Structures are given as structure tokens and as C-alpha cells.
Amino acid sequence: MCYTVSAVPDQGTTSTMRQIRIGTSGWVYPEWRGAFYPKGLPQRLELAHLAGQVNSVEINGSFYSLRSPANYRSWADRTPDDFVLAVKGPKLVTHTRRLHDVEDALTAFFESGVRELGPKLGPVLWQFPPSLHFDADSLAAFLELLPTRPIRHAIEARHRSFHDPAFLELLRAHDIAVVIADSAGRFPMIEQVTTDFVYVRLHGDEELYASDYSPEALEQWAGKIRGWATDRDVYVYFDNTMRGAAPHNAIALADRLGVLSRE
């Protein structure tokens, strides 16, 4: 089965919808084998199998350790020409050093091969730990270090102190997206738009990283995405991976939006 990106159906207006990318956070999960992945499918073919049914994916292995240029080239080679791969920034920056003294770590990350994705490179995701409080000066210094366009950045803040207008002002000043994250109420959801794209992470509707999204919940998200996509690109990644719901939810949401067409 082959899927190609198509335009989102016009919702009764003359406005042109921007691109919508829908996929999963990562793709190497034992729980998916024999359920989403056909039984016996070699692990090396799992990305290609997923990429045949969604139009984007988050690379999350880069969060745990640096990857090589060969890794990034391989991921690009195993996905369709119009595919997009978002990349999760390393926890060394966000969790270990907590945004301080990270110049060398950022240089190592961006020189590790990220740009080898070429036109398939999507936004870079920076997920902050739940214990990291908002500090305007610290965050501003970090944002100044990030390479600018064509690389896009998105920040997922997980402490309630980020519900601060100053946080949003900093992101707007640097053209960085705030991640709209649904975490079954575990972490705050900051549903704001701060740049020319929207980045959504769906960690689970009722149970973090695990629960399935009901048809009603998917329709609610589809409605929001239609609104954002009138004038912004939208990236949506399902992280409810533990019981295998993520790829099925991603495909179902894409079908609701008419993002993918089967050939």
C-alpha cells in the first residue's frame, strides 16, 4: 500500500491549507511487532513500513545519544521523497545540563549528521524535564544559541511555571513553536501559537504514553488542526506507543483530515 501527501479538503472557504504532517514518536517498539508490523518483518524494514502509511515521524533515539551521519542518511534513504523527519534534541542539553553551558553539546548535536536529512529535515524538538522551571534569562540565552532557519525549533515545556506570557514572548521573538502536548493531564498543555507552524504531541488521551484516542477525541483534534492549517504548517506526533496505539491513531487522524491518499 502506498500513501502520498494530498491537499487538505477545502472546508468551504477559498483559503489554501498549509501542509499537515502526521506520524509517530519513534518507530522501534516491540509492542508493535505482530500487530502493526507484520509478523516476521525484519527490524531494518520497520521504518519503511511505517513511512508507507504516514507522512512524518519523530526521530527520538537522538534524545538518548548522538547518532552518526550514516544513521541520518539511512533514515532519509528508507523513507519516501516527500517524507519529513522531526528530530528530538539530546537530553544532555535539556535534562543533564538543563540549558546551561551547552554550546559544545549543541555543536556536537548539529554536527552529528542532522543536516544529512536535507529537505526531509523537520523541526527539532526540545523537550524540557518536568522539574525545569521557567527562567527567562536562562531560556533566552539558550534560544540565542540555536541555529536559525531553515532549521525550525519547537519547545515542549512540562512545568506549570511556563504558563507565563514572558515564555510565549520569548518564543515569538525567536520564531520558535511551543509544543501543544496532550499528556492525559500529567503536564500542562499550553495551547498557543507562537510562530508560523504548530507542533502537537499526543501522549495519550487518558493514560500517559499508553491509551488509545477514541474517534471522538480524534475528531476534536482534527477540528483544531483544520483551523491551524489555514495559515500554518502543522506537525502532529502520537507518543502513545506503549500498547501500540500510536500508528493506528496517526493513520486514523490523517484519514479524517484527508492528508494522505492511497494509490
Buried (B, 14 or more C-beta within 10 A) or exposed (E): EEBEBEEBEEEEEEEEBBBBBBBBBBBEBEBBBEBBBEEEBEEEEBBBBBBEBBBBBBBBBBBEEBBEEEBBBBBBEBBBEEBBBBBBBBBBBBBEBBBEEBEEBBEBBBEBBBBBBEEBBBBBBBBBEBEBEBBEEBBEEBBEEBEEEEBBBBBBBBBEEBBBEEBBEBBBEBBBBBBBBBBBEBBBBBEBBBBEBBBBBBBBBEBBBBBBBEEEBBEEBBEBBBBBBEEBBBBBBBBBBBBBBBBBBBBBBBBBBBBBEEE
